[in-house]
Amino acid sequence: MAETQDEKKTRLAQALRDNLRRRKAQTREASREGATSPPPAAETKD
């Protein structure tokens, strides 16, 4: 069940892309609502 380095890098890269898309969507939503507060802090999963 050990992951290879390439599999781990691929999974991490996908997670980072998904996170970026989610943050951009939150920012767009906040700007549409005219909110002046920053979006909530990112969650960390260690």
MODELLER restraints for C-alpha pairs under 7 A, 6 or more apart:
rsr = mdl.restraints
at = mdl.atoms
rsr.add(forms.Gaussian(group=physical.xy_distance, feature=features.Distance(at['CA:26:A'], at['CA:39:A']), mean=6.76, stdev=0.5))
rsr.add(forms.Gaussian(group=physical.xy_distance, feature=features.Distance(at['CA:27:A'], at['CA:39:A']), mean=6.61, stdev=0.5))
